[in-house]
């Protein structure tokens, strides 16, 4: 998303609405993945004890 914003501001490039939607979905998937990763690692350490 950062690269798309820099391209828009510095290079005067513009993305279509579907492109922004795709970027937003990828960022959201990454955020969910990171948010649930801490829960998974905590459960693994609980099982080892």
FILUM-534444 format. One record per residue (C-alpha): residue number from 0; y, x negated, z negated. Coordinates in nm, 2 decimals. Each point is the difference from the previous one (the first is absolute). Layout:
residues N
{node NUM {Y X Z}};
...
end
This chain:
residues 49
{node 0 {0.00 0.00 0.00}};
{node 1 {0.23 -0.29 -0.08}};
{node 2 {-0.05 -0.15 0.35}};
{node 3 {0.08 0.34 0.16}};
{node 4 {0.32 0.03 -0.20}};
{node 5 {0.11 -0.36 0.09}};
{node 6 {-0.08 0.07 0.37}};
{node 7 {0.21 0.31 -0.02}};
{node 8 {0.30 -0.17 -0.17}};
{node 9 {-0.01 -0.35 0.16}};
{node 10 {-0.15 0.06 0.34}};
{node 11 {0.13 0.36 0.05}};
{node 12 {-0.36 0.13 0.07}};
{node 13 {-0.09 0.35 -0.08}};
{node 14 {-0.34 0.15 -0.08}};
{node 15 {-0.11 0.35 0.08}};
{node 16 {-0.08 0.26 -0.26}};
{node 17 {-0.38 -0.05 0.04}};
{node 18 {0.04 -0.37 -0.05}};
{node 19 {0.19 0.05 -0.33}};
{node 20 {-0.26 0.25 -0.11}};
{node 21 {-0.28 -0.26 0.07}};
{node 22 {0.19 -0.27 -0.19}};
{node 23 {0.05 0.24 -0.29}};
{node 24 {-0.37 0.10 -0.01}};
{node 25 {-0.10 -0.37 -0.01}};
{node 26 {0.24 -0.08 -0.28}};
{node 27 {-0.12 0.30 -0.20}};
{node 28 {-0.36 -0.10 0.05}};
{node 29 {0.07 -0.35 -0.12}};
{node 30 {0.19 0.14 -0.31}};
{node 31 {-0.30 0.22 -0.08}};
{node 32 {-0.24 -0.28 0.04}};
{node 33 {0.20 -0.23 -0.23}};
{node 34 {0.04 0.27 -0.25}};
{node 35 {-0.37 0.08 -0.02}};
{node 36 {-0.11 -0.37 0.01}};
{node 37 {0.12 -0.06 -0.36}};
{node 38 {-0.21 0.30 -0.11}};
{node 39 {-0.31 -0.13 0.17}};
{node 40 {0.03 -0.35 -0.14}};
{node 41 {0.04 0.14 -0.35}};
{node 42 {-0.31 0.21 0.03}};
{node 43 {-0.20 -0.31 0.12}};
{node 44 {0.10 -0.20 -0.30}};
{node 45 {-0.09 0.29 -0.23}};
{node 46 {-0.35 0.01 0.15}};
{node 47 {-0.05 -0.37 -0.06}};
{node 48 {0.07 0.02 -0.37}};
end
